[in-house]
């Protein structure tokens, strides 16, 4: 495929992201190590992944189930999925399909690729340089909501931490503290603080 080296991963779980109630966090871990890879995903992908991890079946097929059916009906097998790049916090992946001895590589979102790999029992691979860049060491065997919140906090930039603190102060109606945090954000970004 290419000259990158890859590490096999397994899905540890999914949970709601603390910073955005519409976002979820998927946690992947090396199969032969203790490094973990946190990936922010959407609710539909989280549902599809959690269903497989937890053995839940739906009365009607999800989108990923439709993709599996299409692959099977057309005679394709899923060789693997590869998370190969991260750019501005966005993970890029490919799915590698085999049909009549030929390999076809298709661009995919990492969350969709992982959901498909889980459904089709295919390896989930991550480029070593991606894991080196955003992976972290953690001896996690089963993931809880609080684990995911802690992991998410560890991966935040200083600006993101301040923005979350600001949001929490506003929700708590602690406007004095919110003003102090806004000053810190302004200092950090060099902006006037308006329309943030």
N, C-alpha and C positions, 0 to 999 in steps of 0.2 A: 504494500500500500504506500507507505512512505518511510522515511528513515527515523522517525520518532520512536522512542521506546514508550511502551504502555504498561500500565498497572491495572490489574483486575480489581473491580470494586463490587461491593454488595450494598443493597439498600438497607439502612438501619431503621428508617421510618420517615414519616412526614408529620408536620404539625403547623398550626397557625403561626405566622410571623408576628412578633410583638409590635413591630413598627407600623404595620399596615394590616388591618383586619381582613382585607381582601387578598392578601398574599400569604403564601405558605412556604415553609422551608422543608426541603428534602435533604436528608443527611445520608451520604454515601461513605463507606469505609473500605479501606484496602482489605482484600481477602487474606493477604499474607503480611499484615502489618497493623499498626494502630493509628495511622493517619486518617483523618476524616475530611470530607469535602462537603461544605454546606452550599446548597443551590436554592435560590429563591424561585418558586414556581407559582403558577396560577391555581385557582381552586379546582378546575376540571381535571388538571393533571394530578393534583394531590389526591383527588377522589379515586382516579384510576389506579394510581400507585398504591394507595392505602388499601384499596379493595383486594389487590393481589397479595400484598404483605399480610393482610389480616384474614385472607380466605373468604372474602365477602363476594357473593354473586348477585347480580342485578337481574330483574326479570326481562329487561330489554338490553341489547348491546350498547356499550359505550362506544365512543369514536375509536378508541384504541382496539376494541373488539372487532369493529368493522375493518380496520387495517389488517388485523390478524387474518380475518376471513378472506379478504382480498388476496393476501399473500398465499394462503393455502390453496384457494381456488385457482390461482394463476400458476401454481407450482413453484413458488419462491420459498426459500428457507432463509431465515435470518442468521447470518454467520456471527455477527457481533455488532455492538454499537460502540462508537468511539467519541468520547468528549476530548476534542483536540485543541481547543483554543478558548481563552477567556479574554475579552476585550471590553473595557469599561464596565466590568461587573456582569457581562453577558456571556454565558457559556455557549459555545458552538459545538455541534456534534454531527456525526454522520451515521447512517445506518448502512450496513454492508449486507446486501442480499445476493443469494446465489440462485441461478436458474439455468438448468441444462449446462452446468459446468462454467458458466460465465458469472463474474462478479459485477454487480452494479452498486455504486456508492451514491447515496442520496443525502443531501443536506437536511438536517432536522434540528429542532430545538432539543436541548439536552433532556428536558422533562418528557417530551414525547418519545424520544429514543429510549429512555430508561423504562417508561411504561410499556413500550413495545417489547423490549428485551425481557422484561419480567413475564409478560404474557406468552412469549415464544421460547422461554428458557434459553436465552442467548447470553453470552458474556457481556458485561458492561466494562468497558475499558476507558482509562483516562490517561492522557499524555503525561509523562513524568514531569515535564516542565510546568504543566498546569497544576499538578498536585504540589510541586515544590513552591509555586507562587501563592496559592490560596489554601492549601491543605493545612491542617493543624493536627498535633498529636493529642489523642484522647482515647482512653481505654473504655470505650462505650460498647456495651453488648446489646442493650435494648434502650430505645429512646423514649423519653417522656416529654410532655409539653415543656416542663421547666428546663430540661436539658437543651431543648431547641432554643429557648429564649436565652439561656446562658451562652450557647454557641453563637447565636446571632449577635449578642452584645460584644463578644470577643472579636467579631469580624467587622465591626463598625469603625468608620473613620472618626476622628475627633469632631468634625463638623456634624456628622450624622448623630453622634451621641448628644451634642448640644441641641440639635433640632428636636430630638425625641424628648429631651428634658423640657424644652420650651413647650412642646405640645402637651406634655403631662401637667406643667404648671398652669397652662390655659384651661385644661379640663378640670383641674382642681381649683380654679379661680384664684390662684396665687399670682396676681398680676405684678406684685413687687418683685418676686423672684423671676418671673417671666421677663421683666424689663432688664434685670441683671444678665440673664442668659442671652437676651437679644443683643446686649452690648458686647458680650463675648463673641457671638456669631459675627457681628459687624467687624470686630477687630480681626477675627480669623479670616474673613472673606474680603475685607477692605471695602465693603459696600456700605451704602447709607442706611441699610436696615429697612428700607421701605419696600413694600410688596413682596415680602419673603414668606 
